[in-house]
Amino acid sequence: MKVSLEKVPRRPNWPLWAVTIVILWLGLAGAAAVLSGRYHHDAHPCLFRTATGLPCPTCGASRAALSVLSGCPGRALVYNPLVCAGGAVFLAWLLARLASGRQLKAEASRNEKRLAVTLLAAVILANWVYVVIRVG
C-alpha cells in the first residue's frame, strides 16, 4: 500500500444534498428526543426496527450524537461504539484538513482493498451484534 499526503482545498466542497440530509437528520433526532422526554415514551424513527423488530447496525446513532452534543461522550459510546468511532475519525480528518490543507491518499492493490472491505464488514457485523444484544 502506498500512502502519501496530497494538497487539497482546506474547505471540502460537499454537495448541498448531503449537507441537507445531515441537517434534517439532526433536526429529526432532536425533535424525537424532545418529544420522547416530554411524553416519557421512546420514539423509534428507524424504519428497519419498525419493520423487523431488530435494531439496525446504526441503531443508537441519533442518541449517540445527541449525547455527545449534551456533553456525555461515555453514554454515546454505549449507544453505538462504531458510529462514535466513525464520527471521531471524521472530525479528526476534517480538522486536519482545515488546519493543513492536506489529506492522506492511499493507493491499494486489489487484494488489499478486498481485505479492507472484509475487515470493515466484520467490524460492522460485530458492532451490530453488540447493538442487538444491548437493545434486546
C-alpha positions as CSV (number, residue, x, y, z in Angstrom):
1,M,0.0,0.0,0.0
2,K,1.3,3.4,-0.9
3,V,0.3,6.3,1.4
4,S,1.1,10.0,0.6
5,L,-0.1,13.5,1.6
6,E,-1.8,15.4,-1.1
7,K,-2.6,19.1,-1.2
8,V,-6.4,19.8,-1.3
9,P,-8.6,22.8,-0.7
10,R,-8.9,23.5,3.0
11,R,-12.7,23.6,2.9
12,P,-14.3,20.4,1.5
13,N,-16.7,21.0,-1.4
14,W,-19.6,19.0,-0.1
15,P,-22.8,18.7,-2.2
16,L,-25.8,20.6,-0.9
17,W,-27.9,17.5,-0.8
18,A,-25.5,15.8,1.7
19,V,-25.4,18.8,4.0
20,T,-29.2,19.0,3.8
21,I,-29.6,15.3,4.8
22,V,-27.3,15.7,7.8
23,I,-29.1,18.8,9.0
24,L,-32.5,17.1,8.5
25,W,-31.3,14.0,10.4
26,L,-30.1,16.1,13.3
27,G,-33.3,18.1,13.4
28,L,-35.5,14.9,13.4
29,A,-33.3,13.3,16.0
30,G,-33.5,16.4,18.2
31,A,-37.3,16.5,17.8
32,A,-37.7,12.8,18.6
33,A,-35.5,13.3,21.8
34,V,-37.6,16.3,22.9
35,L,-40.9,14.5,22.3
36,S,-39.6,11.4,24.0
37,G,-38.6,13.4,27.0
38,R,-41.8,15.3,27.1
39,Y,-44.2,12.4,26.8
40,H,-42.0,9.8,28.5
41,H,-42.2,7.5,25.5
42,D,-39.2,6.2,23.5
43,A,-39.5,7.3,19.8
44,H,-38.1,4.8,17.3
45,P,-37.7,6.7,14.0
46,C,-35.8,3.7,12.5
47,L,-37.8,2.1,9.7
48,F,-35.7,-1.1,9.8
49,R,-36.5,-1.6,13.5
50,T,-40.2,-0.8,13.0
51,A,-40.4,-3.3,10.2
52,T,-38.3,-6.2,11.7
53,G,-38.3,-5.5,15.4
54,L,-34.5,-5.7,15.3
55,P,-32.2,-2.7,15.6
56,C,-30.2,-1.7,12.5
57,P,-26.4,-1.5,12.6
58,T,-26.6,2.2,13.1
59,C,-29.3,2.0,15.8
60,G,-28.4,4.5,18.6
61,A,-26.6,6.9,16.3
62,S,-29.1,9.7,16.9
63,R,-29.0,9.2,20.6
64,A,-25.2,9.0,20.5
65,A,-25.0,12.2,18.6
66,L,-27.3,13.9,21.0
67,S,-25.3,12.5,23.9
68,V,-22.1,14.0,22.5
69,L,-23.8,17.3,22.0
70,S,-25.1,17.3,25.5
71,G,-21.6,16.6,26.9
72,C,-21.9,12.8,27.7
73,P,-19.5,11.1,25.3
74,G,-19.4,8.0,27.6
75,R,-23.1,7.5,27.2
76,A,-22.7,8.0,23.4
77,L,-20.2,5.1,23.2
78,V,-22.7,2.8,24.9
79,Y,-25.4,3.6,22.4
80,N,-23.3,2.8,19.3
81,P,-19.4,2.5,19.6
82,L,-18.9,2.2,15.8
83,V,-20.8,5.3,15.0
84,C,-18.9,7.2,17.7
85,A,-15.6,6.0,16.4
86,G,-16.6,6.9,12.8
87,G,-17.7,10.3,14.0
88,A,-14.4,10.9,15.8
89,V,-12.3,9.8,12.8
90,F,-14.4,12.1,10.5
91,L,-14.0,15.0,12.9
92,A,-10.2,14.4,13.1
93,W,-10.0,14.2,9.3
94,L,-12.0,17.4,8.9
95,L,-9.9,19.4,11.5
96,A,-6.6,18.2,10.0
97,R,-7.8,19.1,6.5
98,L,-9.0,22.6,7.6
99,A,-5.7,23.2,9.5
100,S,-3.2,21.9,6.9
101,G,-4.9,21.9,3.5
102,R,-3.7,18.3,3.1
103,Q,-5.1,14.8,3.4
104,L,-3.9,11.3,3.2
105,K,-4.1,9.5,-0.1
106,A,-3.8,5.7,-0.1
107,E,-3.3,3.5,-3.1
108,A,-4.1,-0.1,-2.5
109,S,-3.9,-3.3,-4.6
110,R,-6.9,-5.4,-5.4
111,N,-6.1,-7.8,-2.6
112,E,-5.5,-5.0,0.0
113,K,-8.9,-3.5,-1.0
114,R,-10.6,-6.8,-0.6
115,L,-9.0,-7.3,2.8
116,A,-10.1,-3.8,3.9
117,V,-13.7,-4.4,2.8
118,T,-13.7,-7.8,4.6
119,L,-12.4,-6.2,7.8
120,L,-14.9,-3.4,7.6
121,A,-17.7,-5.8,7.1
122,A,-16.5,-7.8,10.2
123,V,-16.3,-4.7,12.3
124,I,-19.8,-3.6,11.2
125,L,-21.2,-7.1,11.9
126,A,-19.5,-7.2,15.4
127,N,-21.0,-3.7,16.2
128,W,-24.4,-4.9,15.0
129,V,-24.2,-7.9,17.3
130,Y,-23.3,-5.6,20.2
131,V,-26.3,-3.3,19.4
132,V,-28.7,-6.2,19.1
133,I,-27.5,-7.6,22.5
134,R,-27.6,-4.2,24.1
135,V,-31.1,-3.3,22.9
136,G,-32.6,-6.8,23.0
